[in-house]
């Protein structure tokens, strides 16, 4: 089990040597992740774990990928997607061009879910989905649009609950336990690394989705990120967070109105 | 060897948090326990149940109808206050920070479960040490056993529902076989035990 001071040492190393700042990640979760990796990679002592992180840049890639949580699924919280379909997309119809940002997109399951509902609303051709993450590795996976076949049954059920009426399996081709989503989706996506801790806003968006990312940040970092989003949202555009995330601790809250029971807010004028 | 007799607990005024974990058959126990708790409560209660992966609040509604104490399903960064009851949300692990706030984590399932009882118990043990009481109820998998071991190591108390009284005996049995348990209790004994911990009760 890693000690509190050892976590500090490790985070300082990673910041000093590689420029990644994890000091405002929630401690309890971070400690769990480090302990997990310590066991998984069989380090005999903390000193050896620290040495490896300090000296092996390739290992650092793995370390960061394992430190951050990359669990995601398609149409997670189907009713959220239903609200997107019924409340948000209709108000974007009149726009000549739609920009959407998936911040912390991981392996891209949510980006593809979004692309599917845009297509079904006849909005995909005039949309561009910016998908960013801290890890370049997960973006590589997302860019390919290739996922495991196993969870597709669950995703298909989620899709139907989200109000989908098409044949979900029509959106991909299956091959040897994997599926590849149609190229028409990937063509509307732009993948790029972006670190919410240190990078700035890069565009103005009609909708920003950042679901189950803020739970890993402390309140100070949450405020920084929400301010970044606020600066990247035009009037009457939308912000979506994870099911248990909230604006209630943030100074930006007063400029937003909540939509129905979902974690979805519209920016006021 | 586990004891079945409930002794007065001299350390009761030190108890800051009672953690309750359970799976199959545990909701019924909570429905018996919650109505007996009298406000004010000198500690917080944190409940971690294996539940269906849906975001609806039916379970929180069901439980809150059984108590006059404030009961809420946890949102990210909520703070932990004595006198309140908190329910781990579906599909997230529930962790506790040094500053007595919750944080949520949607990483891999542990013991096929998210929320996992072990994850919350271990996290709470680190923060609360001897001021923690862990209670493991009915259930059909071995989640919670490692959590109780962590609670004991940190100086807290470990309580397990008597397997014969549990709808699903496996979870309490695994804990009794593998963890050093302080008390193995029937449901009436559990009710008495938790109420005895409340230092506002005389």
Interface residues (C-beta under 8 A of the other chain):
Chain A: X26 X27 X28 X29 X32 X33 X69 X71 X77 X79 X212 X214 X215 X216 X219 X222 X242 X243 X244 X245 X246 X248 X249
Chain B: X55 X74 X75 X76 X77 X89 X91 X92 X95 X96 X97 X98 X103 X104 X105 X106 X107 X108 X119 X123 X126
